[in-house]
Amino acid sequence: MLSYVRWAAACFVFVSACALSEGTDPSTLTDASAGDGGVCDPSACPGKDNECGHRGCTNNACTMNYVGAGPAPTTQIAGDCRTDSCDGKGTLASKIDDTDVPDDKNPCTKDVCTNGVPSNTAGPAGVTCGANPPPVLLCNSTGQCVGCLKPADCPGVDSECGTRTCATGGICGMNFAASGKAISSQVAGDCHVLQCDGKGTVISAVDNNDVPVDGNACTSDLCSFGTPINPPTVSGTACNVSGNTLCNGAGVCVQCLVPTTCPGGPDTFCSLRTCVSNACGFNFTGNGIATPTQTTGDCHENQCNGAGGVTNAVKPSDIPVDNNDCTSDLCSVSGVPSNPPTLAGTACNVNGKTKCNGAGVCVACVVPADCGSDTICALRTCTAGVCGVNNTTAGTWCAGSDAGIDAGESVCNGNGACLP
């Protein structure tokens, strides 16, 4: 009461100096100068300071200064879904404010106020939530910012030697193929194989089974310590190119190497195969040249026709010699061989026989005279080419028939002799 009296007296004396600030309640003010020489100290003034009002001194007297109605200037709590407001009379009140969302600094959650209740719920999965950099990070379904949701989200490119993985917790990784695994894309015939090194990298390793196939039957397809080569095959190796059948030893399929490798054999006197510059041909014997092979005595001659063939020409001198003294060796004009009998009585000589019988046989006789001279006691005969004797009957007079025998004293003895 004393303070109020003093204040009233002071204000009565100094009206302009004791004018109260807006909202000042004089009943709350006290004399702050008692005992200290009358100097006003705000902290000693009655009441309490808050966001909406604070104590002060004006003209060495306590005052209360109120903040106008509206949001409190400094005591707000960000993200609590409420707003602290002053009522203009020094009272601080908290009101629901669903715009004051709770920002948890997580791009993978939704910052929400629901009737003054703050929450941070998981947002849509797959949304970009930052970069490391790289890789780009993604939100998962539980509101976490992770490295991946699926393998394709991870950096890099899948290959046959390594595929991306996305492990539990959204951690990117790689699954490497085993070392030595051949990949599908290869360079055929380079004596190498593209394969995995077990660490995701493709390397080229020597493969001497990957031979360089050049499609040439006259070369070999080989690898020499990883180097492809096609050396020529041995001369004479079989091939088949446009009718050619033999390799020439220089990697070319040719017709021939020597005449005997040409078609059209076997060679004959009239037709000889040739091989000139690995090309087959023929060398024909001239027309009319006699071949070595003949049939003696057929009245013909085998001759070359000049085109590799043989003709059988009439040759009158090629008589059919039958070595029979009693036949003739003849060729007709048309080339027909024959051996007709010679005339009967033609001389011959076969085992002591000397006469041809006209039927092609050499016999002892044709007529009795061929058998020798007759006598009174022995008359020569010729029967079927055989000589014989027809003896005169015994007792037949043969006088004078034999020298030294007197006439009338000799007779035939029946055995061809004339005896005395």
Steps between C-alpha positions, in 0.01 A plus 500: 500500500790721571639444155176584336471821708848603404434418132177696506667793663783489253257477211299776643806718500646367168200397291688492173784290637279230649283429206454116486600294198226323303346230716673613818313389812581752775383259766795275423763764536703560815754748611825363370713778641452441872823457683721562195459872461183465290657353181256281300621143425279293253606173660376629831169603356203280588380229261681267258638554157372275218479492121193721508607757760800616694568736790668832443575842655373824367601824670643294784169324548407134429298435190365185318539494128266264310554351154212559267262215420659248255774236476755502774820638359769267644363196682364305203597133473544419133316193375280436806182564302413790735547878513559697823293823494465805721154635587622862533454486876816314590358150471685233294276230344585195276268436202485211242682590178506214242722708278784480755607157371784303666789510255723197579735588213426161345401525133346153522228595753194720491498779762138516621288668770168339577288710736814615673669162511835488315606191304754392239359218285685316222467656158477324161780253425734575211520875551852642466630596840849619429828419336822398658602580212453252331306282551162664515314399818136390509227489759378157605154403621589560865619855449872431491740651248689200362731409214249291305161338485594255226826405325428728204514801735867435569779666301673312222381269225418131524712267289561128464788536743323705765144590595390769741335398826287685755534339840272537799526852631536648150873431466637474147739224410619280216470130429803391296505201264761235566847550358537330163135518398482567125266777395254459213660756269816358346722570198502171313838368394726745685656228718371682809197481725337794675436396859432639845784561744283441808500871581249616242749576224516333158846380402635333188668164561684274253280220363682283247174318428351815347662433164472740202275313258569653158281256306795391286538123480863549399605679817511388861309698763738538795586711803862550596523625857200724445590607147267383219672343198385320183802314356457305173422130529727232355499474121252238390249560780146445378280805436189584302481843339327549164580146399862522612602224739863536614693756703820622335693559824465878463147521635321468165258226392599396146408243238821300512853469621616232253322356196392188686293711740283622211166336418453304181742219575641257453741627239513319166735502204259733322413723797745623763386729785703817556532743793627840396497783757276286720244475218401164354511427129567225246770415249349297211706273270470588132227355281594170332782408737483129581455411863732252672207269564403304190328173414737320265349361186157664525554700182459820706714749686410700814581864430467826696232732365680821603239579769608248758293213362587182313369385163533157342614546139528230230860384446533247216854416600388378842435150362380219723810279509390156619839339434334236287689419178177381354298819540533849361513806735268761350322828582199609298458854378258563784743361755363151550774251586492148349717190459371310194667163415772499236468283191541130542858399437646826629826428671510491875721358770339368812653202672642373176179555309536712194171539312198715577177310455296803385312502829772680692680190624857398426498129412739244367336486164226621282556246222685162508787650307574715801588180681783388273550289182295187418653155420344188348479350841395818695261767389492821709167615648378827663199465722379798702842659468677192626742315277462127463607203280292262302716187459469289189382143550779265574624305197434778260780509246720801550775416253699796398362692777813474705853550379711192509201271484448318175167528336279209565676405805350752748159510664336726763505355847177663606676745729605739231830337415601355170704190570663237278 
